[in-house]
Amino acid sequence: MSSSDSAPDLTGLNALFLNATLKRSPEVSNTQALVDASAAIMEAHGVGTTGTRVIDHDVATGVWPDMTEHGWDTDAWPELQEEVWKADILVLAGPIWLGDNSSVMKQIIERLYGSSHLLNDDGQYRYYGRVAGCLITGNEDGIKHCAQNVLYSLQHIGYVIPPQADAGWIGEAGPGPSYLDPGSGGPDNDFTNRNTTFMTWNLLHLAKMLKDAGGITPYGNQRSAWDEGQRFDWENPEYRR
């Protein structure tokens, strides 16, 4: 058993946490507490971390990179998108409402999608070569439902999702204490602590692997080459009949 293997050198990696809480700063965010736990592990190993509550910014609704070009007077998303591009690791974190992701979480995913058509220097979709995970909190059921929506969306636009890429905490079924409320047991919950730790390390390991490898191998997945007529051995079965 090799559980005592030393941690890899992770310096040079950067992580971005986007908190989809509905609470503006400085109101207490239970989601932020779980974000801080994950970020602390990263920072202890030289990983640069940044984070923000998206609701603190005047983000427009829509699916274009800059919504001021589509009728909105202001849009703070382009600045947040620049932070996304700088990050090797993206963690979306948010609360459960009515068993589903928050409206802010859905807005974040829509805005990320708005840049999914852009390409990197290898002609792949620009999100390729980055990893992502999610953290979910609440006092009602729905962690797995919320996580599967977030993780599917992220992989669809090009992120690589490692194993055990989600973690969360919920209290007892029905109205009850939130993660940071006295007596909730949230910060001491071993299941949550273990999953948050494993998620964090799996993100770090995969991000390092991808960075060391120079990203995803650019063959068979280059939109630019496809548009120029290259088909990477594709043959429509219809032609073989």
N, C-alpha and C positions, 0 to 999 in steps of 0.2 A: 504494500500500500504506500503510495507516494504523496500523501496529503501534506507532507512537510516540505515539498518542493518550494524553492524560493520563488518569489514573484518576479515576473519579467520586468525589463526596463521599459517603462511606458511613457517616458518623457517625450514630448513632442506631440502627443495626442491631445485633442481638444474635444470637449463635450459641451453640448447645449441642452439645457432643460427648459422646456416651455410649459409653464403652469397654466392649465385651463380652468382654474378656479373662477367662480363668479364673484369673488370678493376682491375689491380693490385694496391696494396697500393703504394703510398699514393694518387692516383688519386681519385677524389671525386666520391663516389658511392651514387646514389639516393636511391638505395635499403637499404643501410646502415642507412640512415636517418630514415626510417620506422622501421628498426630493433631496433635502439636506442630508439625510442618512446615506443616500446613494452617492451624492457628490463628495461627502467626506471621505469615503473609501477611495474614490478617484484621486482626490487632492492629496491624500496620504502617499500616493505613488507617483506624484509629479505630473498628473494629468491636469491640464488647464480646464476649468469649468466656468461657465457663465449661465445665467438663468434669468428669466423674467416672467412676471405675470402678464399674460397677453392682454388681459382686460384693463391694465393700466395704460395701454396705448390705444390711440384712436385708429383702430384697424377697420377698414372698409369691408363690406360684404361683397363677395364676387369671386370669380375664378380666372382673373387676369393678374399678371405680375404687379401692375400698378393701376389701381382703380381710378386714379385721377385722370387717366387717359380714357375713362369710360363713364364720365359723368359725375364722379365724386369730387367734392371740394378738397378733401384731405384724405390721406391714407398713410398710416404709419407702417404698413406691412413691408414695403421695400427695404426699410432699414433692418427689420427683423429677418428678412430673407437673406440679407448679407451676412448676418450672424449664422444662419443655417448653412450657408456655403462654406464658412470657415470651420465648421465642426465636423470631425470624423465620426462623432457619436451624437445622435439626437434622441432625447428621451421626452416623450409627451406624457404629461401627468395631469390627471384631472379627477373630478368628483363624479359620483353616480347621482343622477336625478331621474326619478321615475324608472329606474332600472336601466338607464341608458347614459351615454356620454353627455356632458354638458354642451350647451349651445356654443360655447367658446371653443371647446375641443373640435366640434364639427367645423367651425369657422377656420381654425388652424389647418385642418386637413384640406379644406377647400382651397385655402390660399397656397399651401404647399403644392397642391395639384396644379395650380395656375402656372407653375414653372416647370412642370414635368415634361414639357415638350423641348426644353432647352438641352443642348448637347455639350459634352465635355470635349477635351482636345483629341480624344480618340474616336469621336463620332458616336459615342454611346450616350444614352440619356444621362443628364448631368448628376443625378442622385446616385448613380452607380459608384461602388467603391466605398460607400458609407454604411454604417450600421445603425440600427434603431431599436428601441424598446419602449415600454410604457409602464407607468405607475398609476394605480387606481385606488381611490379612497371613498368611503361613504359609510352610512349607517343603514343601508338596505342592500339586498342582494343584487348582483350584477357584475362582479369583477370580470368573470370570464367573457361574458357577453360584450362588455365594453372593450376589453383587451383585444378580442378577436377582430372587432371592427377597426380599431386603431392599427393593429399589426398588419391586417390585410391591406389596408389603405397604404401603409408605408411601403410594404414590399411591392405593391402594384406600381408605385411611381419610381421604384428603383432601389430602395434601401435593402440591405441584407439583414435578415432577422436571425439572430443566433438562437440556440436552444434556450429554453427557460428565459424568454425575453420579456416577461411581465411579472409584476408583483403587486400586491395590494393589501388592503385591510378593510374589513367591514365588521360592524358590531352585530349584535343579535338581530334577528329578523324583526322588523317593525321599528317605530320611532325609538331611538336610544342615543347613547353618547357617541360623539364623533371621536376621531383618533386621538386628539390631544385633550379631550375632556377628562377631568379627574375621575379615576375609577374605571376608565374605559378598558384598560389593559392593552391598548394599542401599541405603545412604544415597547412593551415587554413581551409582545406576542412572538413566540419563537418561530411559528410558521411564516409570519410576515417578515421577520428579521432574516430568516434563512433565505427566503425567496428573493428578497431585495438584494441581499449579498450575492447570491448566485447570479441573478440578472446582471448586476453591476459588473461582476468579473467576466461573465460570458460576453458582454458588450466590449469590455476592454480587450479580452483575448482576440476576439474576431476583428476588432478594429486594428489591432497591431498586425495581425496576419495580413489583412488587406493592404495596410499601408506599406508593410515590408515587401509585399508582392506587386506593388504599384497599381492596386485596384483589381477589378475583375478583368480577366483576360479579354482583350478586345478582338474577338473573332466570333462571328455568328450572332453578334448582338449589336452591331453598329448600324444605327438608323441612317447615318449618312451614306454608308456603303449600299444599304438596301435601296435607298432612293436613287442611287446611281446605277442600279440594275444588278448588283451582286446578290446571289440567292443562297450562298452557303450550303450547297447540296440539297436545297429544297426542291422536291419534285411533286407537284400536285398529283395525288392518287388518281384523279380523274383522267389524267393524260395516259395512265398505264392501262386503262381498260380497253 
